[in-house]
Amino acid sequence: MHTVPHRLLDDGPLQPDAFTAAMTQWIVNHHVKPEFIESDRRRREALARQGLVDPSRSRLPTADKTKKGNWAEILLAEYVAASCGAQLPVYRLRYNPNVDQSMKGDDVLAFDLDSDPARVLVGEAKFRTTPNKQVVEDLVGALVKSHSANIPASLQFVADMLFEARNNELGSKVASCNALFAQGRLQLDYVGLLVSSRDAHLHVQRNAKSSISRLAVISLGLGDPEGIVTASYAGARGLV
């Protein structure tokens, strides 16, 4: 058992308005297909002309816990893609049948399939208004559980969604990870993200321990974590 490598993200250089705007757009991208935004708009306008209100449920979560969890998951996905040059071939939150419930499976699966060896990044994200030892242990524990299961639980789901979208080339590449794993030619890296208040990093440094070598944890401490989540979703609702 050793202390897990930890990266502290500094929000100092971030412009709050720009960060909120980026998260707003990512929330929309991860939850809603572009064609659905347009069809929903046409339906609302047609009903409005009849003096009626659209009774459809929102495509974005309204439950506070789910909003926070999804917010952290989306940030981790975009961070991993940008910092590691990895692909996010499927926005999994688009396929959640109940947007107000947390979706099962790996929070993040990102792929770098042209590297040698091929690489899959498995991510787990947690949001807590106040950090504590338990959330850090839960975060690391979820990644350890994924590691123990060998091939990522959501890998076949990603491949299936790509095939359904007729992206057969990438779907085949993702599906081939099963064979690569069996052959010992697939690198699996595990990364966790804790989003919380300013002292989040202290709890990670004290409590993130694991015997897995390719596992790291990122922390982002914000002055008003709940406020930025609320603002991000408020902006997103204006776009869908």
N, C-alpha and C positions, 0 to 999 in steps of 0.2 A: 504494500500500500504506500503510495507516495502522493505528495501534493500535486494537484492537477495544474498544468500550465494555465495561466490566466492573462487575459488581455483586458485592460481597462480602457473603455472608450470614453474619450473626453468630449463633452458636449460644448466646451468653451468656444471652439471656432464656429459652431453652428449658429445660424441666424434663426431664431425661433419661428418666424413667419415662413421662411423657406423650408425648414424642416417639416413644419406642419403641412405645408403645401405638397411636399414630396410624399409624405405619409398618406395624405388625402387621396392622391392619385393612385398610389400603390394599393390602398384599400379597395378602390374601385376595380383596378386591374385584377386583383387576386380573387375578388368575389363575383364579378359579373362579366360575362362575355359581351363584347362591344355590340353585337347584333341585338342582344336582349335589351340593352339600354334604349336603343332606337325603337324597338317594338313596344316596349313599356311606355315610352313617351307618346307614341301614336295612340295607344289604348287610352291613356289618361286624357289626352286631348279630345278623343271621340266621346268619352263619357262626360267630360266637362261641357261639351256642346249641348248635351242632353240635360244638363243641370245635375249630373250624378257624380258621385265620388268613387274613385277606383277602390274596390274592396281588397285588392290583391295584397298579400303580405310583402313586406320589404325584402329585397334581396340581400340586405345588409343586416347583421345582428342588432338586436335591441337590448338583449340581456347584458348587463354590465360586465359580468365575469367573462362571457364569451367575447365581448368587444375587446377587453384588455388582453385576453389570451391570443386572439387573432392578431391584434396589433403587434405584439411581441414576435409572433411567428412570422408575420410579413416582414418586419424589420430584419430578422435573422436571415430569411430567405434572400432578401435583396442585398444584404451585407455580404453573405457568402458568395453570391453570384458575382458581385463587383470585385471583391477582394481576392477571390480564388480563380477567377476566370471560368467559373462553372456555369452550366446551363440549368435553368428551371424549366424543363420541357412541359410541365403541367402545373397549372395553378389549382391545387387540389381543393381549395375552399369553394370553387365554383361548383363542385360536385356534392356538396353537403346537402342532404335532403331536408335537414332542419337547421336553418342558419343560426338559431339561438342555442344550439347544443354544440359542445366541443366535438370536433371531428376525430374519429379514431385513427390510429396509424401514426406513422412518423410525421412530426411537424414539418420537417424540411427534408427533401431529397434533392440534392443537386449533383450534376454529373459532369465529369471531365473525361469523356470517353475516347478522346484522341491522344491522351497522355499514355505513357508506358511506364508502369502498368496503368490500365484504366482505373479511374478513381470515382468513388461515390462518397459524397459528404452527407452524413446523417445528422440532422439538427433537432434540438429540443429547446423550446423557449418557455420562459415563465415570466409573468408580470405580477409584481406584488407592490402595493402602495408602501408597505413597510417591510424591509428585508429581514430574514431571520435564518437561523441555522437549518431549520426544517426544509425550507424551500430550496436551499442549496443542495441538501442531501437528496431531495426528491428529483432535482434537475439531473444531478450526476447519476442517481439510481436509474432514471429512465434511459439514459444513454448506455449504462452498463447492461440493462435488460435487453436493449436492442442489440448490443454487441454479443450477448450470450445466445441470442436467437440466430446468429450467423447472418444470413442474407436479410436485408431490411424488409420489414413486414409490408411496406407499401410499394415495393419495387414492381410487382406484377400489376398492381393497380395502375401505376404510371404507364407501363407498357400497354396495358389494355386500353387506356384512354387515348394513347397515341394512335393505336390501330383503329379505334373508332373514329378518330379525326382524320383517318387516311394518311397519317404521317407514318407510313410503313417502314421507311428507312430508319428513322430514329427509334420507332417502336421496336424494331428488330435489334438495334444496338442496345437498347435498355434491357430487353429480354435476354440478350446474350450474356448479361452480367451473371446470371445463374451459372452458366457453364464456366465463365471465367473464374468465379468464386471456387467452384469445384476443382478447377485446375490450379488454384493458388495464384491466379494472375489478376486478382482484383484487390485494389487497395481501398479499405474502408476507413474513413476518418470520422470522428464524432465530435460535434461542437455544440455546446450549450450556451444560451443567452439568458441572463437575468436582467430584466428591466425593473428598476425600483428607484428609491430615493438616493440621495447623495452618498450614503455610506454603504451602498450595495457591494462595492469592491471589497470592503473589509470583511464582510460575511463570506464572500467567495474565498478570499485568501485564507481565512481561518478554517473553513469547513469543506472545501472541495478536495476530496481525496479519492483516489482510485488506483487500481493496479493495471489499468489499461494504458498502454503507451501512447496510442494515437487518439487521445481525448483531451480536449481543451475547453475552457469556459471563458466566455466574454461577459463583462458586466457593463451596464450603462446606467449611471445614476443621474436622475433628473431633478431639478428643483421642484417641479410640479408635474409628476408623471400622470396623474389623473387628468389634469387640465389639458395636456397635449393630446391625450386619447380622445377626450370629449370634443376638442376642437377639430381633430382629424376626421372623426366620424360625422360631425356636423357639416364639414365641407364636403365629405363624400356623398352625403344624402342630397346635397344640392346638385350633384353631377349625375345622379341616377334617377 
